[in-house]
Amino acid sequence: VFQFGIDWFDKFLDEEVADGSWNSTLQPPQEVEKNVAGYIWARLASPDSRIRWQMAHVVRGLVYFDQKIILDELVKFAQKENSIRPFIDQKFYFYELHALQWFRIALNRSIQDNVQCIAYYFEFLLEISLNSKHAMICEITKNIIIKLDQFNAISLDQETLSKVTKINVSQLNIGDSLTRPVTEKIERVYGG
């Protein structure tokens, strides 16, 4: 009877239904922790802000309870070492920057809960803060690193501290442009 039901449904299911025919990219990982992390990562990228907010609290809980196995997997998703494909519908856009941003927001909010757990991910955070092109993600990550330094959870050398504090700060000297008269600025720009 079961096989009859499966065969009957096969007539109606074509490649356009859900993710289409089964393939190896849909195979979820064997490890439970990686599956939990995949579910969290997919929800951190949700277009619905309520779901992202809930998952940020899940991440805070993971930090609070020092669940580094799942947090390690979340970092791997952030670094694109883990495939998100088994956890999302392929027809919908995956908002990766949402996931990256909300993961950082959760880590930033979690510092007071378990600073040593966040400090464990310092190298990952530093690399993101110095190399990301997303201003908000860089700013949040910069704040995390500065807080880690203030809590003495990490020890930043002067060169690294200088690089981090200059993130999202203009390197242009705008001081004298504020004191010049407006007419001088107009003449300089338009040549007249």
C-alpha positions as CSV (number, residue, x, y, z in Angstrom):
1,V,0.0,0.0,0.0
2,F,2.8,2.4,0.9
3,Q,4.7,1.7,-2.4
4,F,1.4,2.3,-4.3
5,G,1.0,5.7,-2.6
6,I,4.6,6.6,-3.4
7,D,4.3,5.5,-7.0
8,W,1.0,7.4,-7.4
9,F,2.6,10.7,-6.1
10,D,5.5,10.2,-8.5
11,K,3.2,11.0,-11.4
12,F,2.5,14.5,-9.9
13,L,6.0,15.4,-8.7
14,D,8.2,16.8,-11.4
15,E,11.5,18.8,-11.3
16,E,9.7,22.0,-10.5
17,V,8.3,20.8,-7.2
18,A,10.4,21.8,-4.1
19,D,14.1,21.1,-4.8
20,G,13.4,18.8,-7.7
21,S,14.9,15.3,-7.9
22,W,17.1,14.1,-5.1
23,N,20.8,14.8,-5.5
24,S,23.8,14.6,-3.2
25,T,23.8,18.4,-2.5
26,L,20.6,17.9,-0.6
27,Q,22.2,15.3,1.8
28,P,22.3,16.8,5.3
29,P,25.5,16.3,7.3
30,Q,25.9,13.2,9.5
31,E,26.8,15.2,12.6
32,V,23.9,16.5,14.7
33,E,25.8,19.7,15.7
34,K,26.4,20.6,12.1
35,N,22.7,20.1,11.3
36,V,21.7,22.3,14.2
37,A,24.3,25.0,13.1
38,G,22.9,24.7,9.5
39,Y,19.4,25.3,10.7
40,I,20.5,28.3,12.8
41,W,22.6,29.7,9.9
42,A,19.7,29.4,7.5
43,R,17.4,31.2,9.9
44,L,19.9,34.0,10.6
45,A,19.6,34.8,6.9
46,S,15.8,34.8,7.0
47,P,14.1,37.8,5.3
48,D,11.8,37.9,8.4
49,S,13.5,40.0,11.1
50,R,11.5,38.2,13.9
51,I,13.2,34.9,12.9
52,R,16.6,36.5,12.7
53,W,16.0,38.0,16.2
54,Q,15.1,34.6,17.6
55,M,18.2,32.9,16.1
56,A,20.4,35.7,17.5
57,H,19.1,34.7,20.9
58,V,19.8,31.1,20.1
59,V,23.4,32.1,19.3
60,R,23.6,34.0,22.6
61,G,22.4,30.9,24.4
62,L,25.1,28.8,22.7
63,V,27.7,31.3,23.8
64,Y,26.3,31.5,27.3
65,F,26.5,27.7,27.6
66,D,29.9,27.5,25.9
67,Q,28.7,25.3,23.0
68,K,31.8,25.6,20.9
69,I,31.1,22.6,18.8
70,I,28.0,24.2,17.3
71,L,29.6,27.7,17.3
72,D,32.6,26.2,15.4
73,E,30.1,25.0,12.7
74,L,28.5,28.4,12.6
75,V,31.9,29.9,12.0
76,K,32.5,27.4,9.2
77,F,29.2,28.5,7.6
78,A,30.3,32.1,7.9
79,Q,33.6,31.2,6.1
80,K,31.7,29.1,3.5
81,E,33.4,25.9,4.5
82,N,30.0,24.3,5.2
83,S,27.3,24.0,2.5
84,I,24.0,25.7,3.3
85,R,22.2,23.9,0.5
86,P,20.5,21.2,2.6
87,F,19.0,23.8,4.8
88,I,17.4,26.2,2.4
89,D,14.9,26.1,-0.5
90,Q,16.8,26.6,-3.7
91,K,14.1,28.7,-5.3
92,F,14.6,31.5,-2.8
93,Y,17.4,33.9,-2.5
94,F,19.7,33.2,0.5
95,Y,20.4,36.5,2.3
96,E,24.0,35.7,3.3
97,L,24.8,39.2,4.5
98,H,21.8,38.9,6.9
99,A,23.3,35.8,8.4
100,L,26.8,37.3,8.7
101,Q,25.4,40.5,10.3
102,W,23.1,38.9,12.7
103,F,25.7,36.3,13.8
104,R,28.0,39.3,14.6
105,I,25.2,41.1,16.4
106,A,24.6,38.0,18.6
107,L,28.3,37.6,19.3
108,N,28.5,41.3,20.2
109,R,25.6,41.0,22.6
110,S,27.1,37.8,24.1
111,I,30.4,39.3,25.3
112,Q,29.1,40.0,28.8
113,D,27.7,36.5,29.1
114,N,30.9,34.6,28.2
115,V,33.8,36.7,27.1
116,Q,36.2,33.8,26.9
117,C,34.0,31.9,24.5
118,I,34.0,34.9,22.2
119,A,37.7,35.4,22.6
120,Y,38.2,31.9,21.2
121,Y,37.0,33.2,17.8
122,F,39.3,36.2,17.8
123,E,41.3,35.3,14.7
124,F,38.1,34.7,12.7
125,L,36.7,38.1,13.9
126,L,39.9,39.9,13.2
127,E,40.1,38.6,9.6
128,I,36.4,39.6,9.0
129,S,36.9,43.1,10.5
130,L,39.9,43.8,8.3
131,N,38.8,42.2,5.1
132,S,35.0,42.6,4.8
133,K,33.6,45.2,2.5
134,H,30.3,45.5,4.5
135,A,30.4,48.6,6.7
136,M,27.9,47.4,9.3
137,I,29.6,43.9,9.6
138,C,33.0,45.6,10.0
139,E,31.7,48.0,12.6
140,I,30.0,45.3,14.7
141,T,33.1,43.1,14.5
142,K,35.4,46.0,15.4
143,N,33.2,46.6,18.5
144,I,33.6,43.0,19.5
145,I,37.4,43.1,19.2
146,I,37.6,46.4,21.1
147,K,35.4,44.9,23.9
148,L,37.5,41.8,24.0
149,D,40.6,43.9,24.5
150,Q,38.9,46.0,27.2
151,F,37.9,42.9,29.0
152,N,41.5,41.7,28.8
153,A,40.3,38.5,27.0
154,I,42.8,39.2,24.3
155,S,46.0,41.2,24.0
156,L,46.2,43.4,21.0
157,D,49.6,44.7,19.9
158,Q,49.6,48.4,19.0
159,E,49.7,47.9,15.2
160,T,46.6,45.6,15.3
161,L,44.8,47.9,17.7
162,S,45.5,50.8,15.3
163,K,44.2,48.9,12.3
164,V,41.0,47.9,14.1
165,T,40.3,51.3,15.5
166,K,40.6,52.8,12.0
167,I,37.9,50.6,10.6
168,N,35.0,52.7,9.2
169,V,36.9,55.9,10.1
170,S,37.6,58.2,7.2
171,Q,41.3,58.7,6.4
172,L,40.6,62.0,4.7
173,N,41.5,65.2,6.4
174,I,38.2,67.1,6.5
175,G,39.1,69.6,9.2
176,D,40.1,72.5,7.0
177,S,37.2,72.0,4.6
178,L,34.9,72.8,7.5
179,T,36.5,76.1,8.2
180,R,36.7,77.4,4.6
181,P,33.9,79.7,3.5
182,V,31.3,78.2,1.2
183,T,32.1,80.5,-1.7
184,E,35.7,79.4,-1.7
185,K,34.5,75.8,-1.9
186,I,32.2,76.5,-4.8
187,E,34.9,78.4,-6.7
188,R,37.3,75.6,-6.1
189,V,34.9,72.9,-7.4
190,Y,33.4,74.9,-10.3
191,G,36.5,76.9,-11.2
192,G,35.0,80.3,-11.0
